[in-house]
């Protein structure tokens, strides 16, 4: 009979390490891109700058 304890422990540690590294990667990346500063939420307002009114004019070609 084989002992499968160690492979599962190695897999668990590998999974936790990869999860922690990916978390740190995206944390640092979002910080560098400026999502954590005082102007971090300005990106969501860029969608509304054009004030496009949909449905008011029809293209009759």
Residue pairs with C-beta under 8 A, 6 or more apart in sequence:
30 36
34 40
35 43
